[in-house]
Amino acid sequence: MRIVSLFCKIHDFFITYETHLSTHCLPRKTASERRGHRRRLHASEVMTLLVAFHESNYRTLKHFYERHVCVYWAAAFPNLVSYSRFVQLQQEVLMLLTLYLQTRLGTCSGISFVDSMPLPVCDNRRISKHRVFMANAERGKTSMGWFYGFKLHLIINNVGEPLSSVFTPANTDDRQPLLK
């Protein structure tokens, strides 16, 4: 997908979201003083780069950002920030990115595929010391062995478009999210 068309889709979504927010929510009070750095990279640009990373063949976001975005797309994104600042900006667009991806769901064509993938939160030797997801994460088993964490269940159609997704604890049977 070309980066310009991807940016246009995401920016149109962002404008629609901002319009909806301004008509249905109370106006935000702006403080006279701002703390921290002024945002140079717009939220829709951050979302575009994150979606482009997942469509690329790079394994890590750092390599994608430093070796592809900063080299080849510097003209398309004139206000690029350092990689560490980009990582900070990701956190601010997580909810918007989730909403955008929900609008991009495909339609069921009659043939669907279901799969689940493990999302381990720590190494098996550190399960007893792990405290962050202590109330939610569980032990589960895949064909590759035991792990501690969650499962991501995906349903896609025959074209490869996502239809639905759900996170469950690792000990959830793969057929259970389908029954809901």
Phi, psi and chi 1 to 4 in degrees:
 res  aa     phi    psi   chi1   chi2   chi3   chi4
   1 MET       -  136.4  176.2  178.9  -82.2      -
   2 ARG   -71.0  143.2  -65.6 -167.8   41.2   87.3
   3 ILE   -66.0  -33.3 -167.8   68.5      -      -
   4 VAL   -68.8  -43.8  175.0      -      -      -
   5 SER   -67.5  -36.4   63.0      -      -      -
   6 LEU   -64.0  -44.2  176.9   62.1      -      -
   7 PHE   -62.5  -40.8  174.1   75.2      -      -
   8 CYS   -61.8  -43.0  -72.1      -      -      -
   9 LYS   -62.8  -45.5  -70.8  178.1 -175.2  176.6
  10 ILE   -69.8  -39.8  -68.7  176.9      -      -
  11 HIS   -68.1  -37.5 -166.1   66.3      -      -
  12 ASP   -62.0  -40.9  -70.8  -15.1      -      -
  13 PHE   -62.1  -43.0  165.1   78.7      -      -
  14 PHE   -63.0  -42.4 -172.8   81.0      -      -
  15 ILE   -65.0  -42.1  -69.9  171.9      -      -
  16 THR   -61.6  -42.2  -54.4      -      -      -
  17 TYR   -63.1  -46.6  173.2   76.3      -      -
  18 GLU   -62.7  -39.4  -73.0  -69.3  -39.5      -
  19 THR   -64.1  -45.5  -55.1      -      -      -
  20 HIS   -62.2  -42.0  179.5   76.9      -      -
  21 LEU   -64.5  -40.9 -156.2   62.3      -      -
  22 SER   -71.3  -26.4   65.7      -      -      -
  23 THR   -89.6  -20.0   58.4      -      -      -
  24 HIS  -113.9   -3.5  -70.6   84.0      -      -
  25 CYS  -124.8  160.4  -65.9      -      -      -
  26 LEU   -69.4  148.5  -67.3  173.6      -      -
  27 PRO   -66.8  146.8   18.6  -26.2      -      -
  28 ARG   -79.6  141.1  -65.7 -179.8 -174.9  169.2
  29 LYS   -84.3  128.5  -70.5 -175.1  177.3  179.1
  30 THR   -97.5  132.5   56.9      -      -      -
  31 ALA   -77.3  149.7      -      -      -      -
  32 SER   -70.0  -30.0   57.9      -      -      -
  33 GLU  -110.3  139.3  -67.1 -177.9   22.4      -
  34 ARG  -109.6  138.0  -79.8 -168.1   92.3 -118.9
  35 ARG   -96.8  151.0  -64.5 -178.8   60.5 -170.5
  36 GLY    80.3 -169.2      -      -      -      -
  37 HIS   -79.2  149.2  -62.9  -71.6      -      -
  38 ARG   -75.9  138.4 -173.2  174.0   83.7   44.1
  39 ARG   -67.4  123.2  175.3 -175.1  -79.7  -81.6
  40 ARG  -100.2  -32.0  -72.1  179.9   30.4 -164.7
  41 LEU  -101.2  120.6 -157.1   58.5      -      -
  42 HIS   -66.8  153.5 -165.2  -92.9      -      -
  43 ALA   -59.5  -37.3      -      -      -      -
  44 SER   -68.8  -28.6   58.3      -      -      -
  45 GLU   -70.8  -40.2  -67.4  174.8  -40.5      -
  46 VAL   -63.0  -44.7  174.7      -      -      -
  47 MET   -62.9  -39.5  -69.1  170.1   53.5      -
  48 THR   -61.5  -44.7  -58.1      -      -      -
  49 LEU   -66.3  -36.0  -67.3  176.1      -      -
  50 LEU   -67.9  -42.6  -70.9  172.9      -      -
  51 VAL   -66.6  -40.8  171.2      -      -      -
  52 ALA   -63.4  -35.9      -      -      -      -
  53 PHE   -61.9  -42.8  163.4   66.2      -      -
  54 HIS   -72.0  -20.1  -72.9  -73.1      -      -
  55 GLU   -88.9  -10.4  -69.0  179.9   -9.9      -
  56 SER   -87.3  177.7   72.7      -      -      -
  57 ASN   -99.7   10.0  -67.7  -33.1      -      -
  58 TYR   -76.4  145.7  -76.1   88.8      -      -
  59 ARG   -86.3  -33.4  -71.5  179.6  170.8 -105.2
  60 THR  -122.5  148.5   63.2      -      -      -
  61 LEU   -66.1  -35.3  178.9   63.9      -      -
  62 LYS   -62.6  -46.5 -175.5  172.8 -174.2  172.7
  63 HIS   -64.3  -41.0  -72.8  134.0      -      -
  64 PHE   -60.8  -46.6  172.2   74.1      -      -
  65 TYR   -67.8  -47.3 -170.7   77.6      -      -
  66 GLU   -78.3  -34.7  -68.6  176.5  -12.9      -
  67 ARG   -96.9  -18.1  -63.9 -179.9 -176.7  172.3
  68 HIS  -116.1  -55.2 -168.4   81.3      -      -
  69 VAL   -65.0  -51.1  174.4      -      -      -
  70 CYS   -68.8  -23.1  -67.9      -      -      -
  71 VAL   -92.5  -53.2  174.1      -      -      -
  72 TYR   -95.0  -28.3  -60.7  109.9      -      -
  73 TRP  -109.1   16.1  -68.3  -14.4      -      -
  74 ALA   -62.5  -33.0      -      -      -      -
  75 ALA   -72.0  -33.7      -      -      -      -
  76 ALA   -74.4  -27.4      -      -      -      -
  77 PHE  -123.5   82.7  -60.4   97.6      -      -
  78 PRO   -69.1  -18.6   22.1  -29.2      -      -
  79 ASN  -105.9   40.2  -64.9  -36.5      -      -
  80 LEU   -61.9  145.8  -76.8  177.2      -      -
  81 VAL  -110.2  174.3  -65.3      -      -      -
  82 SER   -67.9  163.4   67.3      -      -      -
  83 TYR   -62.7  -41.2  174.6   72.6      -      -
  84 SER   -64.7  -36.1   58.7      -      -      -
  85 ARG   -69.5  -36.3  177.3   69.1  176.7  141.0
  86 PHE   -62.5  -38.9 -178.2   75.3      -      -
  87 VAL   -62.8  -37.9  170.6      -      -      -
  88 GLN   -66.3  -39.1  -69.3  174.9  -14.0      -
  89 LEU   -69.5  -24.9  -66.6  175.0      -      -
  90 GLN   -58.7  -39.9  -73.3 -178.3   84.4      -
  91 GLN   -63.2  -30.5  -61.0  170.6    7.2      -
  92 GLU   -75.4  -23.3  -62.8  174.6   11.6      -
  93 VAL  -105.5    8.3  -60.6      -      -      -
  94 LEU   -60.5  -46.2  178.8   62.7      -      -
  95 MET   -65.4  -43.3 -175.0 -158.3   58.0      -
  96 LEU   -63.4  -39.7  -79.0  173.7      -      -
  97 LEU   -65.5  -38.4 -171.8   59.7      -      -
  98 THR   -64.0  -43.8  -55.1      -      -      -
  99 LEU   -62.8  -41.9  -71.5  173.1      -      -
 100 TYR   -62.2  -44.2  172.4   73.7      -      -
 101 LEU   -66.1  -30.0  -65.6  176.5      -      -
 102 GLN   -68.1  -28.7  -71.8  -64.7  -42.3      -
 103 THR   -78.5  -15.2   64.8      -      -      -
 104 ARG   -96.5   11.3  -50.9  -65.1  -17.6  154.0
 105 LEU   -66.5  143.4  -66.6  178.5      -      -
 106 GLY   -82.2 -175.9      -      -      -      -
 107 THR  -112.2  147.1   57.2      -      -      -
 108 CYS   -70.9  127.7 -174.0      -      -      -
 109 SER  -105.3    8.2   60.5      -      -      -
 110 GLY   105.8  -28.9      -      -      -      -
 111 ILE  -114.9  121.6  -59.5  173.3      -      -
 112 SER  -132.6  151.2  -60.9      -      -      -
 113 PHE  -120.8  139.9  -59.3   96.8      -      -
 114 VAL  -120.4  136.6  179.8      -      -      -
 115 ASP  -151.7  159.5 -163.0    9.9      -      -
 116 SER  -132.6  151.2   65.3      -      -      -
 117 MET  -133.7  143.4   64.3 -176.8  -60.4      -
 118 PRO   -75.8  145.3   26.1  -31.9      -      -
 119 LEU  -125.6   82.2  -60.2  171.4      -      -
 120 PRO   -69.2  142.8   20.2  -25.8      -      -
 121 VAL  -102.8  -16.7  -65.6      -      -      -
 122 CYS  -160.7  169.9   69.6      -      -      -
 123 ASP   -71.6  150.1 -170.8   58.6      -      -
 124 ASN   -59.3  -29.4  -73.7  -23.8      -      -
 125 ARG   -73.4  -14.2  -65.8  173.7  -70.4 -156.3
 126 ARG  -109.8   13.9  -65.5 -178.6 -178.7   85.4
 127 ILE   -61.0  -42.4  -67.5  173.5      -      -
 128 SER   -66.6  -24.8   60.5      -      -      -
 129 LYS   -95.6   -8.7  -64.4  178.2 -178.2  169.7
 130 HIS   -74.9  128.7 -174.0   81.3      -      -
 131 ARG  -124.1  -13.4  -61.1 -173.6 -170.5  -79.9
 132 VAL   -66.4  -52.0  176.4      -      -      -
 133 PHE  -106.6   30.7  -65.5  109.4      -      -
 134 MET   -57.8  -36.4 -171.5  168.6   36.2      -
 135 ALA   -83.1  -19.1      -      -      -      -
 136 ASN  -112.0  -38.4  -58.5  -31.1      -      -
 137 ALA   -75.9  152.3      -      -      -      -
 138 GLU  -139.0  168.9  -64.4  -70.6  -23.2      -
 139 ARG   -84.2  138.4  -72.9 -177.1   67.4  101.6
 140 GLY  -143.1  170.1      -      -      -      -
 141 LYS  -131.5  137.3 -173.5  174.0 -175.2 -162.2
 142 THR  -120.4 -175.5   64.0      -      -      -
 143 SER   -68.0  -17.0   58.7      -      -      -
 144 MET   -92.7   -5.3  -60.2  -60.8  -69.6      -
 145 GLY   126.7 -171.3      -      -      -      -
 146 TRP   -81.5  151.1  -70.4   92.3      -      -
 147 PHE  -153.7  166.0   72.6   99.2      -      -
 148 TYR  -121.5  121.4 -179.4   74.2      -      -
 149 GLY   158.6 -130.8      -      -      -      -
 150 PHE  -129.9  171.9  -57.4   95.5      -      -
 151 LYS  -125.0  142.1  -79.4 -174.2 -175.5  176.0
 152 LEU  -106.6  117.4  171.2   63.0      -      -
 153 HIS  -100.2  126.7  -58.0  -88.2      -      -
 154 LEU  -121.6  143.4  -69.9  171.1      -      -
 155 ILE  -123.2  124.6  -58.5  174.8      -      -
 156 ILE  -126.0  155.5   60.5  171.2      -      -
 157 ASN   -89.5 -178.0   61.7   11.4      -      -
 158 ASN   -71.1  -11.7   60.2  -20.4      -      -
 159 VAL   -89.4  -14.7 -176.7      -      -      -
 160 GLY    99.9    8.2      -      -      -      -
 161 GLU   -84.2  136.6  -61.2  170.3  -27.7      -
 162 PRO   -69.3  138.0   22.4  -29.0      -      -
 163 LEU  -104.2  -37.7  -60.2  176.8      -      -
 164 SER  -162.5  158.5 -178.9      -      -      -
 165 SER  -151.2  153.2   63.8      -      -      -
 166 VAL  -153.2  142.5   65.1      -      -      -
 167 PHE   -98.2  135.3  -73.1  100.3      -      -
 168 THR  -136.5  162.8   60.8      -      -      -
 169 PRO   -61.8  157.7  -22.9   32.0      -      -
 170 ALA   -64.6  -24.2      -      -      -      -
 171 ASN   -87.2    9.4   62.3   -8.4      -      -
 172 THR   -78.6  133.5  -55.4      -      -      -
 173 ASP   -63.0  139.4 -175.5   10.7      -      -
 174 ASP   -63.4  -21.7  -70.3  -18.3      -      -
 175 ARG   -86.2  -17.8  -63.6  168.7  -69.1 -172.6
 176 GLN   -63.0  -44.4 -175.5 -178.8    3.1      -
 177 PRO   -63.4  -22.0  -23.6   33.0      -      -
 178 LEU   -72.8  -25.4  -66.4  174.3      -      -
 179 LEU   -77.5  -16.8  -59.0  174.6      -      -
 180 LYS   -81.7      -  -66.9 -179.4 -179.0  179.8
